[in-house]
Amino acid sequence: MSLKLVLAAAAVLSLGAAACGDDDDDSSSSATTAAPPTTSAEEAMCADRAALTDAVGQLRDLDIVAEGTSGLQGALSGIRDDLEALAESAGDTFQPDIQALRDSLGALQDAVSSSSGAGAIAGALGDVASSGSALLDSLQSVDCP
Protein backbone atom coordinates (compact mmCIF):
# COMPACT_ATOMS: atom_id res chain seq x y z
CA MET A 1 0.00 0.00 0.00
CA SER A 2 2.81 2.46 0.74
CA LEU A 3 4.21 2.00 -2.79
CA LYS A 4 0.84 3.07 -4.19
CA LEU A 5 0.87 6.19 -2.06
CA VAL A 6 4.41 7.05 -3.11
CA LEU A 7 3.45 6.63 -6.77
CA ALA A 8 0.36 8.77 -6.24
CA ALA A 9 2.46 11.48 -4.66
CA ALA A 10 4.88 11.43 -7.59
CA ALA A 11 2.07 11.94 -10.10
CA VAL A 12 0.53 14.69 -8.05
CA LEU A 13 3.85 16.50 -7.88
CA SER A 14 4.12 16.28 -11.66
CA LEU A 15 0.63 17.67 -12.16
CA GLY A 16 1.16 20.31 -9.48
CA ALA A 17 4.35 21.50 -11.14
CA ALA A 18 2.44 22.01 -14.36
CA ALA A 19 -0.26 23.95 -12.51
CA CYS A 20 2.29 26.25 -10.95
CA GLY A 21 4.14 27.05 -14.18
CA ASP A 22 5.30 30.55 -14.99
CA ASP A 23 2.49 32.61 -16.46
CA ASP A 24 3.96 36.08 -16.03
CA ASP A 25 3.23 38.39 -18.91
CA ASP A 26 6.14 40.15 -20.56
CA SER A 27 5.24 43.83 -20.39
CA SER A 28 7.17 44.57 -23.57
CA SER A 29 4.88 42.29 -25.58
CA SER A 30 1.57 43.60 -24.28
CA ALA A 31 0.35 44.17 -27.84
CA THR A 32 0.21 40.40 -28.39
CA THR A 33 -1.28 39.55 -24.99
CA ALA A 34 -4.96 38.61 -24.91
CA ALA A 35 -7.30 41.14 -23.36
CA PRO A 36 -8.49 40.37 -19.82
CA PRO A 37 -11.86 38.69 -19.45
CA THR A 38 -14.76 41.05 -19.84
CA THR A 39 -17.77 38.79 -19.43
CA SER A 40 -19.09 37.08 -16.37
CA ALA A 41 -18.70 33.70 -18.14
CA GLU A 42 -14.99 34.34 -18.66
CA GLU A 43 -14.64 35.52 -15.07
CA ALA A 44 -16.35 32.35 -13.84
CA MET A 45 -14.03 30.23 -15.96
CA CYS A 46 -11.02 32.06 -14.54
CA ALA A 47 -12.28 31.51 -10.99
CA ASP A 48 -12.86 27.82 -11.72
CA ARG A 49 -9.39 27.50 -13.26
CA ALA A 50 -7.89 29.04 -10.12
CA ALA A 51 -9.92 26.68 -7.90
CA LEU A 52 -8.73 23.66 -9.89
CA THR A 53 -5.14 24.84 -9.67
CA ASP A 54 -5.54 25.27 -5.90
CA ALA A 55 -7.07 21.79 -5.55
CA VAL A 56 -4.12 20.31 -7.42
CA GLY A 57 -1.81 22.24 -5.09
CA GLN A 58 -3.61 20.85 -2.04
CA LEU A 59 -3.19 17.37 -3.42
CA ARG A 60 0.48 18.06 -4.08
CA ASP A 61 0.91 19.23 -0.47
CA LEU A 62 -1.06 16.33 1.03
CA ASP A 63 0.81 14.44 3.75
CA ILE A 64 0.12 11.00 2.34
CA VAL A 65 1.70 9.19 5.27
CA ALA A 66 -0.54 11.03 7.76
CA GLU A 67 -3.69 11.15 5.63
CA GLY A 68 -3.48 7.75 3.92
CA THR A 69 -5.63 6.64 1.02
CA SER A 70 -8.71 8.36 2.45
CA GLY A 71 -6.89 11.70 2.31
CA LEU A 72 -5.77 10.95 -1.24
CA GLN A 73 -9.29 10.02 -2.30
CA GLY A 74 -10.68 13.15 -0.65
CA ALA A 75 -8.18 15.29 -2.53
CA LEU A 76 -9.05 13.54 -5.80
CA SER A 77 -12.73 14.19 -5.08
CA GLY A 78 -11.98 17.90 -4.60
CA ILE A 79 -10.19 18.01 -7.94
CA ARG A 80 -13.11 16.28 -9.61
CA ASP A 81 -15.55 18.81 -8.13
CA ASP A 82 -13.47 21.74 -9.33
CA LEU A 83 -13.02 20.11 -12.72
CA GLU A 84 -16.79 19.78 -13.10
CA ALA A 85 -17.25 23.46 -12.23
CA LEU A 86 -14.62 24.34 -14.84
CA ALA A 87 -16.32 22.10 -17.40
CA GLU A 88 -19.55 24.03 -16.89
CA SER A 89 -18.03 27.50 -17.04
CA ALA A 90 -15.59 26.80 -19.89
CA GLY A 91 -18.23 25.78 -22.41
CA ASP A 92 -17.19 23.67 -25.38
CA THR A 93 -13.74 25.15 -25.93
CA PHE A 94 -11.78 23.03 -23.47
CA GLN A 95 -14.09 19.98 -23.28
CA PRO A 96 -11.73 17.48 -24.95
CA ASP A 97 -8.97 18.28 -22.44
CA ILE A 98 -11.44 18.36 -19.54
CA GLN A 99 -12.85 14.97 -20.53
CA ALA A 100 -9.35 13.51 -20.83
CA LEU A 101 -8.54 14.62 -17.27
CA ARG A 102 -11.94 13.36 -16.04
CA ASP A 103 -11.23 9.95 -17.55
CA SER A 104 -7.70 9.72 -16.17
CA LEU A 105 -8.79 10.82 -12.68
CA GLY A 106 -11.49 8.14 -12.74
CA ALA A 107 -8.98 5.50 -13.74
CA LEU A 108 -6.60 6.60 -10.98
CA GLN A 109 -9.35 6.59 -8.36
CA ASP A 110 -10.42 3.11 -9.50
CA ALA A 111 -6.83 1.85 -9.35
CA VAL A 112 -6.30 3.18 -5.83
CA SER A 113 -9.72 2.03 -4.58
CA SER A 114 -9.39 -1.48 -5.95
CA SER A 115 -5.84 -1.97 -4.66
CA SER A 116 -4.57 -2.55 -8.18
CA GLY A 117 -0.94 -3.40 -8.68
CA ALA A 118 1.77 -0.79 -8.73
CA GLY A 119 1.99 -0.98 -12.53
CA ALA A 120 -1.68 -0.12 -13.00
CA ILE A 121 -1.44 2.76 -10.53
CA ALA A 122 1.75 4.07 -12.12
CA GLY A 123 0.09 4.01 -15.54
CA ALA A 124 -2.98 5.82 -14.21
CA LEU A 125 -0.76 8.40 -12.53
CA GLY A 126 1.10 9.03 -15.76
CA ASP A 127 -2.21 9.56 -17.54
CA VAL A 128 -3.37 12.05 -14.88
CA ALA A 129 -0.13 14.00 -15.13
CA SER A 130 -0.29 14.06 -18.92
CA SER A 131 -3.96 15.01 -19.24
CA GLY A 132 -3.71 17.53 -16.42
CA SER A 133 -0.73 19.22 -18.02
CA ALA A 134 -2.51 19.35 -21.38
CA LEU A 135 -5.58 20.97 -19.82
CA LEU A 136 -3.56 23.51 -17.86
CA ASP A 137 -1.54 24.35 -20.99
CA SER A 138 -4.77 24.91 -22.93
CA LEU A 139 -6.19 27.10 -20.17
CA GLN A 140 -3.14 29.36 -20.37
CA SER A 141 -4.65 30.77 -23.59
CA VAL A 142 -7.20 32.66 -21.47
CA ASP A 143 -5.79 35.75 -19.84
CA CYS A 144 -7.18 35.86 -16.33
CA PRO A 145 -6.54 38.58 -13.76
C-alpha positions in Angstrom: 0.0 0.0 0.0 2.8 2.5 0.7 4.2 2.0 -2.8 0.8 3.1 -4.2 0.9 6.2 -2.1 4.4 7.1 -3.1 3.5 6.6 -6.8 0.4 8.8 -6.2 2.5 11.5 -4.7 4.9 11.4 -7.6 2.1 11.9 -10.1 0.5 14.7 -8.1 3.9 16.5 -7.9 4.1 16.3 -11.7 0.6 17.7 -12.2 1.2 20.3 -9.5 4.4 21.5 -11.1 2.4 22.0 -14.4 -0.3 23.9 -12.5 2.3 26.2 -10.9 4.1 27.0 -14.2 5.3 30.5 -15.0 2.5 32.6 -16.5 4.0 36.1 -16.0 3.2 38.4 -18.9 6.1 40.1 -20.6 5.2 43.8 -20.4 7.2 44.6 -23.6 4.9 42.3 -25.6 1.6 43.6 -24.3 0.4 44.2 -27.8 0.2 40.4 -28.4 -1.3 39.5 -25.0 -5.0 38.6 -24.9 -7.3 41.1 -23.4 -8.5 40.4 -19.8 -11.9 38.7 -19.5 -14.8 41.1 -19.8 -17.8 38.8 -19.4 -19.1 37.1 -16.4 -18.7 33.7 -18.1 -15.0 34.3 -18.7 -14.6 35.5 -15.1 -16.4 32.3 -13.8 -14.0 30.2 -16.0 -11.0 32.1 -14.5 -12.3 31.5 -11.0 -12.9 27.8 -11.7 -9.4 27.5 -13.3 -7.9 29.0 -10.1 -9.9 26.7 -7.9 -8.7 23.7 -9.9 -5.1 24.8 -9.7 -5.5 25.3 -5.9 -7.1 21.8 -5.5 -4.1 20.3 -7.4 -1.8 22.2 -5.1 -3.6 20.8 -2.0 -3.2 17.4 -3.4 0.5 18.1 -4.1 0.9 19.2 -0.5 -1.1 16.3 1.0 0.8 14.4 3.8 0.1 11.0 2.3 1.7 9.2 5.3 -0.5 11.0 7.8 -3.7 11.1 5.6 -3.5 7.7 3.9 -5.6 6.6 1.0 -8.7 8.4 2.4 -6.9 11.7 2.3 -5.8 11.0 -1.2 -9.3 10.0 -2.3 -10.7 13.1 -0.6 -8.2 15.3 -2.5 -9.1 13.5 -5.8 -12.7 14.2 -5.1 -12.0 17.9 -4.6 -10.2 18.0 -7.9 -13.1 16.3 -9.6 -15.6 18.8 -8.1 -13.5 21.7 -9.3 -13.0 20.1 -12.7 -16.8 19.8 -13.1 -17.2 23.5 -12.2 -14.6 24.3 -14.8 -16.3 22.1 -17.4 -19.6 24.0 -16.9 -18.0 27.5 -17.0 -15.6 26.8 -19.9 -18.2 25.8 -22.4 -17.2 23.7 -25.4 -13.7 25.1 -25.9 -11.8 23.0 -23.5 -14.1 20.0 -23.3 -11.7 17.5 -25.0 -9.0 18.3 -22.4 -11.4 18.4 -19.5 -12.8 15.0 -20.5 -9.4 13.5 -20.8 -8.5 14.6 -17.3 -11.9 13.4 -16.0 -11.2 10.0 -17.5 -7.7 9.7 -16.2 -8.8 10.8 -12.7 -11.5 8.1 -12.7 -9.0 5.5 -13.7 -6.6 6.6 -11.0 -9.3 6.6 -8.4 -10.4 3.1 -9.5 -6.8 1.8 -9.4 -6.3 3.2 -5.8 -9.7 2.0 -4.6 -9.4 -1.5 -5.9 -5.8 -2.0 -4.7 -4.6 -2.6 -8.2 -0.9 -3.4 -8.7 1.8 -0.8 -8.7 2.0 -1.0 -12.5 -1.7 -0.1 -13.0 -1.4 2.8 -10.5 1.7 4.1 -12.1 0.1 4.0 -15.5 -3.0 5.8 -14.2 -0.8 8.4 -12.5 1.1 9.0 -15.8 -2.2 9.6 -17.5 -3.4 12.1 -14.9 -0.1 14.0 -15.1 -0.3 14.1 -18.9 -4.0 15.0 -19.2 -3.7 17.5 -16.4 -0.7 19.2 -18.0 -2.5 19.3 -21.4 -5.6 21.0 -19.8 -3.6 23.5 -17.9 -1.5 24.3 -21.0 -4.8 24.9 -22.9 -6.2 27.1 -20.2 -3.1 29.4 -20.4 -4.7 30.8 -23.6 -7.2 32.7 -21.5 -5.8 35.7 -19.8 -7.2 35.9 -16.3 -6.5 38.6 -13.8 
